[in-house]
Amino acid sequence: MKTVLLIGRSDHDNFGDSLIFAFYVKHYSSKGFKVNIYKATDIFIKRIAELGYDCSSVNSVVGSNLALFIGGGYFGEPDRKKAAWNKRFVERNFFGIIADDLVKHNVPYIIHGAEVGPLSSDTSRRIVSRVLASAKHVVVRNEASQSFISKQFKLNASLKRDIIFGETSRFSKQDSNAQASETHLVIHATGKILRNNPFSRAFRRRIKHFIARELFSGATILFDQSTFPDLIPLAHRFSEEISQKGVRCSVLEYHGITQVLECLSSCTHIITTKLHVGVVGLSYRKNVMCVSSMAKNTRFYNEVCGGKGIIGLVGFWAFRFRISSKHFASHTDIDDLHYRSSLSYIDDLDIDSAF
């Protein structure tokens, strides 16, 4: 039995990353491969096992026949605190070390669906360039990543839209065409929404005004920040504030992939500051608004939705800004070619030629 090694951000309890890994584990297990994840935490393996998929965490590349660096934003810096991010990226050098180890042990590898760039550090760029150059094939998830690789590293990369965009509706047990019987808003509660600072307070205030104006029948605060337990009381306080406006509201604390998919499939609107909750929502034909200046978010909405659904932090901070229906992207804003090209994301990867 051949063994496929999956590499990415498997060191934290994150819905989007867990869902991406689950797609690959399910696919390659069904094809008769043994699937391992490189240095995954116990909670990460548990999330995938809860879906009924079998995989193991390993600390070595030895015994692997092929490695896949799968989708994620780990080759691109965030919108804030770039210097700190680059410092950690260089000092840890997780991806550079594993790539060198794969080459040393003659294990071929493919980059499949990663975000690449922006990178403002020369050292970070050198690490990423070396990882990409040694790959058998490079597939990225947006045109901006493809262009960044071409201009910065003089390398070629193929393009496949974000795996969650197309594969969610194919692999999920939820009905992607189900229509909620009443308007219901899911608020993906991250630190940018919950913390006690001027931006977060303005965020919450504008969400409450939007709920009141649009006459939502209910709301759910989706809390998946398990590494920040100090935010949980703030999520419940925000829920109480919404309920006091006459709209029933509850907090859903993250306990697994299926739970989140059920939540997102049953709502009508989603507000988030991160990528994959919104991408799942669009896959389910929901109305989505993402508030972020992070490159991976702006790239997705600009390229796939024609700029609908994404609000930069500066624009959101504007004194006169009010959330309204026009700020949400829906399936009608999605370029059909983008969507159809993402439906066979994993199937199109010919790994036999890489062995």
Secondary structure, 3 states (H helix, E strand, C coil): CCEEEEECCCCCCCHHHHHHHHHHHHHHHHCCCEEEEECCCHHHHHHHHCCCCCCEEECCCCCCCEEEEEEEEEECCCCCCHHHHHHHHHHHCHHHHHHHHHHHCCCCEEEEEEEECCCCCHHHHHHHHHHHHCCCEEEECCHHHHHHHHHHHCCCCEECCCHHHHHHHHHCCCCCCCCCCCCEEEEECCHHHHCCCHHHHHHHHHHHHHHHHHCCCEEEEEECCCCCHHHHHHHHHHHHHHHCCCCEEEEEECCCHHHHHHHHHCCCEEEECCCHHHHHHHHCCCEEEEECCCHHHHHHHHHHCCCCCEECHHHHHCCCCCCCHHHCECHHHCCHHHHHHCCCCCCCCCCHHHC
